[in-house]
Amino acid sequence: DSFRKFPSTRVIIDATEFKIQTPFSLLRQSQVFSQYKSITTAKALLGIAPSGSVTLVSQLYTGGISDKEITKQAGILTLLERGDNVMADRGFVMNDLLKPLECTLNIPPFLNNQRQFSEDQVKEIQEIANLRIHVERAISRIKTFKILQNVFPINQAGLLNQIWTVCALLVNFQSPIIAQ
């Protein structure tokens, strides 16, 4: 019911990051350093269906990757069909990736050159935020697994990829994220 205003929403996406050990190599440090978190991280993309089920679990990438680039590399674009809508936060400015697929992006509006948002824009921001919160809830549930809460050793990065995937998929076996 909550998606009536956005009936063509196929997936709600968001990125998340996990702390990893700082590598010795300066080049590797610069690749895994997250400007957003100000630490070294591995970053992943998660997608949920409007029902709340986890439907997309990307592999892990270096913490310095942009939201747009991780979306490109994660393979989600090949899964979309004409007319689909992707809901995301402001960091996912990727209309140029979706337009050739005849898909749309639903993100909160930007202020641009305005001093403040209009009443309609504020309403739109609230409506999108109320739906996007579900992907954030899914990420929060994944991060409750104790194995993901520590700084992960850099030499076990491949293992972290597998652990992240299993934990993300286990969320589908928990109580529903969206109340029926």
Secondary structure, DSSP 8 states (H G I E B T S, - for coil): -TTTT-TTEEEEEEEEEEEB---SSHHHHHHHEETTTTEEEEEEEEEE-TTS-EEEE---EETT--HHHHHHHHTGGGG--TT-EEE--TT---HHHHGGGT-EEE-----TT-SS--HHHHHHHHHHHHHHHHHHHHHHHHTTSGGGSS-B-GGGHHHHHHHHHHHHHHGGGSS-SS--
